[in-house]
Amino acid sequence: MATLDWSQCPAVESVPGKVSGAWVLKGTRMPVSAIFENLEAGANIDDIMNWFDGLDRAQVKAVIDFAVRSLDKEPAHAP
């Protein structure tokens, strides 16, 4: 499976030295991966908002929407 180009998602940032340069929600230390790990474990957006202080619901939704939209793209095939 192809890796998403998170640099194209305006709700996230990767800052060297901040959470080891992982993609995080802008202005937070919340790794993007933690959102998907919690969703995979059965959480919903309300759970995530309750468990992690300082999150912006719009950012969380933007990350999820970005991942969903990326699934709609045609896969790149090797020649």
C-alpha positions in Angstrom: 0.0 0.0 0.0 1.3 3.5 -0.9 2.3 5.9 1.8 0.2 9.1 2.1 1.9 12.4 1.3 1.0 14.1 4.6 2.8 17.3 3.4 -0.4 17.8 1.3 -2.6 17.9 4.4 -2.9 21.4 5.8 -4.0 20.2 9.2 -0.6 18.6 10.0 3.0 19.4 10.3 6.3 17.6 10.8 8.9 19.6 12.8 12.4 18.2 13.3 12.9 17.5 17.0 9.2 17.6 17.8 7.9 14.1 18.4 10.9 12.8 16.5 9.7 14.6 13.3 6.5 12.5 13.1 3.5 14.0 11.4 1.4 15.7 14.1 -1.7 17.9 14.2 -0.5 21.4 13.8 0.2 23.2 17.0 0.1 19.9 19.0 2.2 16.9 19.8 -0.6 14.5 18.7 0.8 12.1 16.1 -1.4 11.5 13.2 -0.8 7.8 13.7 -2.4 8.0 17.1 -5.7 9.1 15.6 -5.8 6.0 13.3 -4.6 3.7 16.1 -7.4 4.8 18.3 -10.0 4.5 15.5 -8.8 1.0 14.7 -9.2 0.1 18.4 -12.8 1.1 18.2 -12.7 4.7 19.3 -14.7 7.5 17.6 -13.9 11.2 17.2 -15.7 12.1 20.4 -13.6 9.6 22.4 -10.4 11.0 20.9 -11.5 14.6 21.7 -12.2 13.5 25.3 -9.0 11.6 25.8 -6.5 14.1 24.3 -6.8 17.7 25.6 -6.2 20.6 23.2 -7.3 19.0 20.0 -9.3 20.8 17.4 -12.2 18.7 16.1 -11.8 20.3 12.6 -8.1 19.2 12.5 -9.0 15.6 13.5 -11.7 15.5 10.8 -9.4 17.0 8.2 -6.8 14.3 8.8 -9.5 11.5 8.5 -11.0 13.2 5.4 -7.5 13.5 3.8 -6.9 9.8 4.3 -10.3 8.9 2.9 -9.9 11.2 -0.2 -6.5 9.6 -0.9 -8.3 6.2 -1.2 -10.3 7.6 -4.1 -7.2 8.3 -6.2 -6.1 5.9 -8.9 -3.2 3.7 -7.7 0.1 4.3 -9.4 1.2 1.1 -11.2 4.8 0.2 -12.0 5.5 -0.2 -15.7 
